[in-house]
Amino acid sequence: MTLAEMQATDFDMEEAEAFMMKIGDIVNSGAIAVMLSIGHRTGLLDSMAGRDPRTSRQIADAAALSERYVREWLAVLVMAGIILYHPEAQQYELPDAHAACLTRDAALGNLAVQAQFVPMIGAVQEPILDCFKSGGGMKYDDYPGFHRVMAEDSQQTVVDSLLGDILPLAVGLRERLDHGIDVMDASCGSGRALTAMAARFPNSRFVGSDLCPDAIAAARTAIATAGLSNILFEVRDLTNFNAPEHFDLITSFDAVHDQKQPQDFLKRIRAALRPGGVHLMQDIGGSADLENNYDFPFAALLYTISCLHCTPVSLGQGGDGLGTMWGWETAEAMLREAGFAHVERHVLPHDPMNVWFISNA
């Protein structure tokens, strides 16, 4: 297109060019996210934290990796402004202020864990294209590494805050766990939260159930290593779960919206609780109304995960396909419809992304 032709367009050229730059930034950021994921999984980000500037050879040798690949990885993160480059000495540095949100012991939480979602969901683009045409769904095992990533995410969002912030949301619950109660984690994944509770409350009895054998295998390995005898993990499809008044506490962490029939699932959880029992539920705290989520943390990423994972996994079971961003309003209404006598909604000050419901039988 010639300059004259461009000037003759009926749209605002300045606005169009600014938007084009925005799209370019989005594409560039996607590439950076993939490299952050690689930096996390290889341990490169951890190995660079708290260190003086070093050459690519020194960084690669310390991580037992190929220098040629490490040098290219470093170049990406230098261009992104994440790693600093000192050209005179050809050395690279991860500043402490940057490492504070990018390493496994990061003071602000490790956002490189979330970066892993980008390559993971991108890897299923081809079958998802078929789903767009057919309206069909996917299976959990179509997503390699899903439970590994979710376990790391759960460690940050649930396990690290479980004893100090989350369990105290239910008045008297910690005391009941100390005394000894029956606990179930419904759709437990790799079971990190339940394992942490079993270790802390030896007088209580714990069972974790999940549809995916690989997640349960990881959970069983963890409890064997820890030598815990008050916990059991089972591979189980909870679609027709039926255990009337069997548990005192049932937890579900970031799991209900993925179920085949979430409303029925919550009714079954309610029926499985003894009088005075508690359901502790975590889910994404976005609104059911799209227009309310412009300022919600990572909203675009969460809708992407919804489109490429949560919705197709539910539809793949013949389910409702509520998606990740089904909304706290929907969740609260379903809990009340399930027959809970009292439902409380909480948002923790340090975690604006998640919502916590305490529902009493």
GUSETOR-167905 format. One record per residue (C-alpha): residue number from 1; residue in one letter; chain; x, y, z. Coordinates in Angstrom, 3 decimals, m for minus. Each point is the difference from the previous one (the first is absolute). Layout:
<node NUM; A; A; <X; Y; Z>>
...
//
This chain:
<node 1; M; A; <0.000; 0.000; 0.000>>
<node 2; T; A; <1.396; 3.373; m1.038>>
<node 3; L; A; <0.160; 2.978; 2.366>>
<node 4; A; A; <m2.823; 1.674; m1.945>>
<node 5; E; A; <m2.161; m3.108; 0.301>>
<node 6; M; A; <0.683; m0.211; 3.726>>
<node 7; Q; A; <m0.963; 3.637; 0.426>>
<node 8; A; A; <m3.264; m0.649; m1.846>>
<node 9; T; A; <m1.229; m2.676; 2.410>>
<node 10; D; A; <m3.189; 0.663; 1.899>>
<node 11; F; A; <1.430; m0.977; 3.410>>
<node 12; D; A; <2.202; 1.905; 2.387>>
<node 13; M; A; <3.520; m0.870; m1.155>>
<node 14; E; A; <1.634; 1.167; 3.246>>
<node 15; E; A; <m2.340; m2.188; 2.036>>
<node 16; A; A; <0.574; m2.943; m2.355>>
<node 17; E; A; <3.766; 0.275; 0.238>>
<node 18; A; A; <m0.117; 0.216; 3.802>>
<node 19; F; A; <m2.204; m3.090; 0.090>>
<node 20; M; A; <2.388; m1.812; m2.341>>
<node 21; M; A; <2.821; 0.716; 2.445>>
<node 22; K; A; <m2.141; m1.389; 2.809>>
<node 23; I; A; <m0.529; m3.238; m1.928>>
<node 24; G; A; <3.720; m0.208; m0.644>>
<node 25; D; A; <0.652; 0.345; 3.732>>
<node 26; I; A; <m2.479; m2.803; 0.713>>
<node 27; V; A; <1.728; m2.364; m2.422>>
<node 28; N; A; <3.380; 0.946; 1.464>>
<node 29; S; A; <m1.241; m0.580; 3.559>>
<node 30; G; A; <m1.262; m3.460; m0.939>>
<node 31; A; A; <3.512; m0.962; m1.062>>
<node 32; I; A; <1.428; 1.377; 3.242>>
<node 33; A; A; <m2.502; m2.033; 2.043>>
<node 34; V; A; <1.190; m3.199; m1.699>>
<node 35; M; A; <3.589; 0.864; 0.909>>
<node 36; L; A; <m0.969; 0.715; 3.605>>
<node 37; S; A; <m1.550; m3.454; 0.111>>
<node 38; I; A; <3.222; m1.514; m1.321>>
<node 39; G; A; <2.012; 2.003; 2.514>>
<node 40; H; A; <m2.152; m1.364; 2.797>>
<node 41; R; A; <0.073; m3.616; m1.107>>
<node 42; T; A; <3.742; m0.073; m0.672>>
<node 43; G; A; <0.750; 1.761; 3.283>>
<node 44; L; A; <1.829; 2.814; m1.784>>
<node 45; L; A; <m1.948; 2.744; 1.745>>
<node 46; D; A; <0.675; m1.563; 3.398>>
<node 47; S; A; <3.685; m0.474; m0.754>>
<node 48; M; A; <0.427; 3.658; m1.005>>
<node 49; A; A; <m1.798; 1.469; 3.012>>
<node 50; G; A; <2.219; 1.616; 2.620>>
<node 51; R; A; <3.134; m0.378; m2.139>>
<node 52; D; A; <2.487; 2.498; m1.352>>
<node 53; P; A; <0.051; 0.534; m3.782>>
<node 54; R; A; <1.335; m3.040; m1.880>>
<node 55; T; A; <0.733; m1.047; m3.575>>
<node 56; S; A; <m2.317; m2.284; m1.941>>
<node 57; R; A; <2.571; m2.781; 0.376>>
<node 58; Q; A; <0.079; 0.369; 3.779>>
<node 59; I; A; <m3.802; 0.082; 0.186>>
<node 60; A; A; <m0.350; m3.052; m2.228>>
<node 61; D; A; <2.658; m1.979; 1.858>>
<node 62; A; A; <m1.610; 0.761; 3.363>>
<node 63; A; A; <m3.322; m1.336; m1.280>>
<node 64; A; A; <1.588; m2.933; m1.908>>
<node 65; L; A; <m1.520; 1.230; m3.271>>
<node 66; S; A; <1.167; 0.702; m3.557>>
<node 67; E; A; <1.675; 3.408; m0.214>>
<node 68; R; A; <m1.257; 0.633; m3.529>>
<node 69; Y; A; <m3.646; m0.416; 1.003>>
<node 70; V; A; <0.486; 1.928; 3.230>>
<node 71; R; A; <1.524; 2.901; m1.914>>
<node 72; E; A; <m3.054; 0.257; m2.253>>
<node 73; W; A; <m2.327; m0.225; 2.991>>
<node 74; L; A; <1.936; 2.771; 1.726>>
<node 75; A; A; <m0.322; 2.198; m3.086>>
<node 76; V; A; <m3.791; m0.213; 0.106>>
<node 77; L; A; <m0.184; 1.023; 3.649>>
<node 78; V; A; <2.528; 2.796; m0.524>>
<node 79; M; A; <m2.218; 1.405; m2.764>>
<node 80; A; A; <m2.978; m0.349; 2.345>>
<node 81; G; A; <1.738; 2.031; 2.727>>
<node 82; I; A; <m0.082; m2.930; 2.423>>
<node 83; I; A; <3.718; m0.772; m0.036>>
<node 84; L; A; <2.653; 2.715; m0.140>>
<node 85; Y; A; <2.912; m0.285; m2.452>>
<node 86; H; A; <3.469; 1.470; 0.627>>
<node 87; P; A; <1.569; 0.076; m3.495>>
<node 88; E; A; <3.533; 0.896; 1.036>>
<node 89; A; A; <0.372; m3.241; 1.951>>
<node 90; Q; A; <m2.723; m1.886; m1.952>>
<node 91; Q; A; <m1.688; m0.807; 3.289>>
<node 92; Y; A; <m3.641; m0.421; 0.990>>
<node 93; E; A; <m1.791; 0.861; 3.228>>
<node 94; L; A; <m3.432; m0.687; 1.472>>
<node 95; P; A; <m0.634; 2.936; 2.377>>
<node 96; D; A; <m1.364; m0.816; 3.435>>
<node 97; A; A; <m3.089; 2.115; m0.641>>
<node 98; H; A; <m0.773; m2.111; m3.089>>
<node 99; A; A; <0.741; m3.322; 1.680>>
<node 100; A; A; <m2.519; 0.936; 2.696>>
<node 101; C; A; <m2.829; m1.284; m2.218>>
<node 102; L; A; <1.808; m2.550; m2.182>>
<node 103; T; A; <1.600; m2.664; 2.191>>
<node 104; R; A; <m1.173; m2.926; 2.083>>
<node 105; D; A; <0.584; 1.851; 3.263>>
<node 106; A; A; <m1.040; 3.408; m1.331>>
<node 107; A; A; <m1.184; 2.473; 2.615>>
<node 108; L; A; <m2.928; 1.136; m2.167>>
<node 109; G; A; <m0.984; m3.415; m1.362>>
<node 110; N; A; <1.322; m1.663; m3.132>>
<node 111; L; A; <m1.699; 1.295; m3.158>>
<node 112; A; A; <2.191; m2.292; m2.110>>
<node 113; V; A; <m2.320; m2.786; 1.176>>
<node 114; Q; A; <m2.911; 1.743; m1.741>>
<node 115; A; A; <2.148; 0.549; m3.108>>
<node 116; Q; A; <m0.059; m3.781; m0.491>>
<node 117; F; A; <m3.677; 0.180; m0.957>>
<node 118; V; A; <0.896; 1.781; m3.241>>
<node 119; P; A; <1.998; m2.803; m1.683>>
<node 120; M; A; <m2.206; m2.679; 1.596>>
<node 121; I; A; <m3.250; 1.281; m1.456>>
<node 122; G; A; <1.674; 1.021; m3.247>>
<node 123; A; A; <1.000; m3.634; m0.513>>
<node 124; V; A; <m3.662; m1.037; m0.366>>
<node 125; Q; A; <m0.888; 2.532; m2.689>>
<node 126; E; A; <m0.538; m2.613; m2.728>>
<node 127; P; A; <m2.558; m2.167; 1.845>>
<node 128; I; A; <m1.664; 3.151; 1.377>>
<node 129; L; A; <m0.525; 1.209; m3.586>>
<node 130; D; A; <m1.951; m3.215; m0.586>>
<node 131; C; A; <m2.035; 0.714; 3.151>>
<node 132; F; A; <m0.909; 3.431; m1.357>>
<node 133; K; A; <m1.512; m1.739; m3.024>>
<node 134; S; A; <m1.619; m2.978; 1.711>>
<node 135; G; A; <m0.957; 1.445; 3.383>>
<node 136; G; A; <1.686; m3.014; 1.591>>
<node 137; G; A; <2.404; m0.109; 2.895>>
<node 138; M; A; <3.340; m1.232; 1.316>>
<node 139; K; A; <1.307; m2.356; 2.680>>
<node 140; Y; A; <2.332; 0.847; 2.870>>
<node 141; D; A; <2.735; m2.209; m1.435>>
<node 142; D; A; <m0.038; 2.077; m3.196>>
<node 143; Y; A; <1.951; 2.613; 1.991>>
<node 144; P; A; <3.551; m1.240; 0.725>>
<node 145; G; A; <1.365; 1.431; 3.223>>
<node 146; F; A; <m3.340; 1.422; 1.132>>
<node 147; H; A; <0.065; m1.517; 3.492>>
<node 148; R; A; <3.644; 0.960; 0.510>>
<node 149; V; A; <m0.783; 3.650; m0.753>>
<node 150; M; A; <m3.185; m0.036; 2.077>>
<node 151; A; A; <1.881; m1.516; 2.943>>
<node 152; E; A; <2.487; 2.870; m0.092>>
<node 153; D; A; <m2.813; 2.522; m0.286>>
<node 154; S; A; <m1.853; m1.667; 2.886>>
<node 155; Q; A; <3.122; 0.153; 2.143>>
<node 156; Q; A; <0.019; 3.794; m0.332>>
<node 157; T; A; <m3.716; 0.767; 0.113>>
<node 158; V; A; <m1.180; m2.649; 2.475>>
<node 159; V; A; <2.652; m1.927; 1.906>>
<node 160; D; A; <2.214; 2.923; 0.995>>
<node 161; S; A; <m3.008; 1.841; 1.492>>
<node 162; L; A; <m2.001; m2.988; 1.200>>
<node 163; L; A; <0.803; m0.048; 3.700>>
<node 164; G; A; <0.409; 3.710; 0.620>>
<node 165; D; A; <m2.668; 1.579; m2.217>>
<node 166; I; A; <m2.419; m2.511; m1.536>>
<node 167; L; A; <m1.038; m2.481; 2.698>>
<node 168; P; A; <m0.648; 2.825; 2.512>>
<node 169; L; A; <m2.734; 1.291; m2.343>>
<node 170; A; A; <m2.204; m2.752; 1.457>>
<node 171; V; A; <m0.436; 0.727; 3.702>>
<node 172; G; A; <1.168; m2.889; 2.180>>
<node 173; L; A; <1.148; m2.156; m2.915>>
<node 174; R; A; <3.638; m0.248; 1.052>>
<node 175; E; A; <m1.057; m1.115; 3.478>>
<node 176; R; A; <m2.250; m2.685; m1.493>>
<node 177; L; A; <2.853; m1.208; m2.202>>
<node 178; D; A; <2.267; m0.163; 3.045>>
<node 179; H; A; <m2.569; m2.122; 1.819>>
<node 180; G; A; <m0.573; m2.314; m2.963>>
<node 181; I; A; <m2.559; 0.092; m2.846>>
<node 182; D; A; <m0.593; m1.637; m3.394>>
<node 183; V; A; <1.142; 2.103; m2.947>>
<node 184; M; A; <m0.331; m0.386; m3.766>>
<node 185; D; A; <1.607; 2.026; m2.780>>
<node 186; A; A; <m2.280; m0.345; m3.030>>
<node 187; S; A; <1.996; 0.176; m3.256>>
<node 188; C; A; <3.239; 0.196; 1.959>>
<node 189; G; A; <2.465; 0.059; m2.907>>
<node 190; S; A; <3.465; m0.862; 1.282>>
<node 191; G; A; <m1.245; 0.399; 3.559>>
<node 192; R; A; <2.437; 2.551; 1.390>>
<node 193; A; A; <m2.605; 1.809; 2.111>>
<node 194; L; A; <m1.407; m3.189; 1.470>>
<node 195; T; A; <3.478; m1.360; 0.691>>
<node 196; A; A; <0.909; 3.207; 1.839>>
<node 197; M; A; <m3.120; m0.327; 2.162>>
<node 198; A; A; <0.649; m3.677; 0.712>>
<node 199; A; A; <3.520; 0.818; 1.185>>
<node 200; R; A; <m1.205; 2.853; 2.205>>
<node 201; F; A; <m3.058; m1.767; 1.483>>
<node 202; P; A; <0.968; m3.629; 0.764>>
<node 203; N; A; <m3.227; m0.704; 1.934>>
<node 204; S; A; <m2.179; 0.630; m3.060>>
<node 205; R; A; <m0.626; m2.386; m2.899>>
<node 206; F; A; <0.387; 1.134; m3.610>>
<node 207; V; A; <m1.028; m1.335; m3.401>>
<node 208; G; A; <0.702; 1.608; m3.365>>
<node 209; S; A; <m1.830; m0.935; m3.188>>
<node 210; D; A; <0.786; 0.970; m3.579>>
<node 211; L; A; <m0.897; m1.207; m3.475>>
<node 212; C; A; <3.598; 0.010; m1.267>>
<node 213; P; A; <2.323; m2.945; 0.772>>
<node 214; D; A; <3.185; 2.039; m0.560>>
<node 215; A; A; <m1.019; 2.554; 2.620>>
<node 216; I; A; <m0.839; m2.709; 2.530>>
<node 217; A; A; <3.293; m1.775; m0.713>>
<node 218; A; A; <1.879; 3.198; 0.872>>
<node 219; A; A; <m2.083; 0.418; 3.163>>
<node 220; R; A; <0.676; m3.565; 1.136>>
<node 221; T; A; <3.731; 0.431; m0.561>>
<node 222; A; A; <m0.035; 3.146; 2.152>>
<node 223; I; A; <m1.753; m1.630; 2.956>>
<node 224; A; A; <2.260; m3.053; m0.202>>
<node 225; T; A; <3.020; 2.282; 0.170>>
<node 226; A; A; <m1.530; 1.898; 2.911>>
<node 227; G; A; <m0.932; m3.229; 1.807>>
<node 228; L; A; <m3.583; 1.096; 0.656>>
<node 229; S; A; <m2.490; m2.670; 1.089>>
<node 230; N; A; <m3.139; 2.126; 0.490>>
<node 231; I; A; <m0.587; 0.745; m3.687>>
<node 232; L; A; <m1.227; m1.924; m3.041>>
<node 233; F; A; <m0.082; 0.999; m3.662>>
<node 234; E; A; <m2.322; m1.670; m2.513>>
<node 235; V; A; <m0.678; 0.228; m3.719>>
<node 236; R; A; <m3.707; 0.697; m0.134>>
<node 237; D; A; <m2.546; 1.578; m2.316>>
<node 238; L; A; <m2.117; 2.135; 2.315>>
<node 239; T; A; <m2.867; 0.446; m2.463>>
<node 240; N; A; <m2.186; m2.377; 2.017>>
<node 241; F; A; <1.710; 0.549; 3.341>>
<node 242; N; A; <m2.255; m1.241; 2.802>>
<node 243; A; A; <1.103; m0.102; 3.639>>
<node 244; P; A; <m2.849; 1.280; 2.207>>
<node 245; E; A; <1.178; 1.783; 3.163>>
<node 246; H; A; <3.453; m1.547; m0.183>>
<node 247; F; A; <2.303; 3.029; 0.363>>
<node 248; D; A; <0.451; 2.962; 2.331>>
<node 249; L; A; <1.979; 2.085; m2.482>>
<node 250; I; A; <0.091; m0.128; m3.803>>
<node 251; T; A; <2.347; 2.230; m1.952>>
<node 252; S; A; <0.023; 0.817; m3.709>>
<node 253; F; A; <2.836; 2.157; m1.271>>
<node 254; D; A; <m0.444; 1.554; m3.468>>
<node 255; A; A; <m2.010; m3.047; m1.034>>
<node 256; V; A; <m3.764; 0.493; m0.014>>
<node 257; H; A; <m0.283; 1.877; m3.309>>
<node 258; D; A; <1.791; m2.877; m1.790>>
<node 259; Q; A; <m2.552; m2.598; 1.094>>
<node 260; K; A; <m2.398; m1.626; m2.413>>
<node 261; Q; A; <m3.000; 1.336; 1.929>>
<node 262; P; A; <1.149; 2.574; 2.595>>
<node 263; Q; A; <m3.422; 0.531; 1.583>>
<node 264; D; A; <m0.547; m3.720; 0.520>>
<node 265; F; A; <3.578; m0.330; 1.247>>
<node 266; L; A; <m0.634; 2.607; 2.707>>
<node 267; K; A; <m3.235; m1.699; 1.024>>
<node 268; R; A; <1.889; m3.264; 0.425>>
<node 269; I; A; <2.640; 1.755; 2.108>>
<node 270; R; A; <m2.735; 1.482; 2.167>>
<node 271; A; A; <m1.578; m3.439; 0.488>>
<node 272; A; A; <3.373; m1.510; 0.929>>
<node 273; L; A; <0.480; 2.401; 2.919>>
<node 274; R; A; <m1.078; m0.868; 3.518>>
<node 275; P; A; <m2.117; 2.525; 1.920>>
<node 276; G; A; <2.240; 2.955; 0.776>>
<node 277; G; A; <2.375; m0.985; m2.793>>
<node 278; V; A; <1.888; 2.534; m2.106>>
<node 279; H; A; <0.700; 0.326; m3.709>>
<node 280; L; A; <3.113; 2.090; m0.696>>
<node 281; M; A; <0.062; 1.024; m3.643>>
<node 282; Q; A; <2.522; 2.019; m1.985>>
<node 283; D; A; <m0.604; 1.276; m3.513>>
<node 284; I; A; <0.961; 2.851; m2.275>>
<node 285; G; A; <m1.503; 3.217; 1.337>>
<node 286; G; A; <m0.961; 1.668; m3.270>>
<node 287; S; A; <m3.527; 1.136; m0.716>>
<node 288; A; A; <m2.552; m1.878; m2.091>>
<node 289; D; A; <m0.507; 3.273; m1.891>>
<node 290; L; A; <2.673; 0.661; m2.619>>
<node 291; E; A; <m0.159; 3.766; 0.420>>
<node 292; N; A; <0.996; m0.285; 3.667>>
<node 293; N; A; <3.318; m1.701; m0.740>>
<node 294; Y; A; <1.994; 2.663; m1.850>>
<node 295; D; A; <2.119; 0.641; 3.106>>
<node 296; F; A; <0.005; m3.565; 1.338>>
<node 297; P; A; <3.561; m1.415; 0.319>>
<node 298; F; A; <1.081; m2.059; m3.023>>
<node 299; A; A; <m3.526; 0.088; m1.439>>
<node 300; A; A; <1.121; m0.635; m3.591>>
<node 301; L; A; <2.186; m2.937; 1.068>>
<node 302; L; A; <m2.838; m1.460; 2.065>>
<node 303; Y; A; <m2.471; 0.254; m2.866>>
<node 304; T; A; <2.609; m1.660; m2.233>>
<node 305; I; A; <0.434; m2.859; 2.475>>
<node 306; S; A; <m3.776; m0.224; 0.134>>
<node 307; C; A; <m0.303; m0.221; m3.779>>
<node 308; L; A; <2.856; m2.454; m0.498>>
<node 309; H; A; <m0.259; m2.147; 3.150>>
<node 310; C; A; <m2.816; 0.364; 2.514>>
<node 311; T; A; <m2.860; 0.304; m2.488>>
<node 312; P; A; <1.139; m2.830; m2.328>>
<node 313; V; A; <0.779; m2.328; 2.943>>
<node 314; S; A; <m3.523; 0.459; 1.343>>
<node 315; L; A; <m1.569; m0.362; m3.454>>
<node 316; G; A; <2.142; m3.079; m0.587>>
<node 317; Q; A; <m1.823; m1.665; 2.891>>
<node 318; G; A; <m3.358; 0.981; m1.480>>
<node 319; G; A; <m0.188; 2.785; 2.563>>
<node 320; D; A; <m1.208; 3.576; 0.290>>
<node 321; G; A; <3.240; 1.707; m1.057>>
<node 322; L; A; <m0.269; 2.846; 2.522>>
<node 323; G; A; <3.636; 0.993; m0.477>>
<node 324; T; A; <2.582; 1.586; 2.276>>
<node 325; M; A; <m1.748; 3.350; 0.161>>
<node 326; W; A; <m3.423; m1.349; 0.964>>
<node 327; G; A; <m0.060; 2.730; 2.630>>
<node 328; W; A; <m0.237; 0.224; 3.752>>
<node 329; E; A; <m3.671; 0.953; m0.361>>
<node 330; T; A; <m0.731; m3.314; m1.735>>
<node 331; A; A; <2.036; m1.934; 2.541>>
<node 332; E; A; <m1.786; 1.600; 2.953>>
<node 333; A; A; <m3.426; m0.603; m1.537>>
<node 334; M; A; <0.839; m3.665; m0.649>>
<node 335; L; A; <1.205; m0.503; 3.569>>
<node 336; R; A; <m3.277; 1.370; 1.336>>
<node 337; E; A; <m1.964; m2.121; m2.471>>
<node 338; A; A; <1.939; m3.045; 1.219>>
<node 339; G; A; <m1.660; 0.422; 3.399>>
<node 340; F; A; <2.734; 1.407; 2.214>>
<node 341; A; A; <m1.427; 1.723; 3.061>>
<node 342; H; A; <2.543; 2.824; m0.017>>
<node 343; V; A; <2.374; 1.209; m2.717>>
<node 344; E; A; <2.808; 2.528; 0.540>>
<node 345; R; A; <2.199; 1.492; m2.727>>
<node 346; H; A; <3.552; 1.188; 0.766>>
<node 347; V; A; <2.837; 1.603; m1.956>>
<node 348; L; A; <3.425; m0.086; 1.632>>
<node 349; P; A; <1.853; 3.351; 0.013>>
<node 350; H; A; <3.139; m1.460; m1.570>>
<node 351; D; A; <m1.860; m1.958; m2.694>>
<node 352; P; A; <m2.551; 2.002; m2.024>>
<node 353; M; A; <m0.263; m2.700; m2.680>>
<node 354; N; A; <m1.746; m2.678; 2.070>>
<node 355; V; A; <m3.243; m0.163; 1.929>>
<node 356; W; A; <m0.600; m2.235; 3.025>>
<node 357; F; A; <m3.377; m1.320; 1.070>>
<node 358; I; A; <m0.749; m1.422; 3.432>>
<node 359; S; A; <m3.309; m1.906; m0.191>>
<node 360; N; A; <m1.563; m1.685; 3.010>>
<node 361; A; A; <m2.212; m3.078; m0.144>>
//
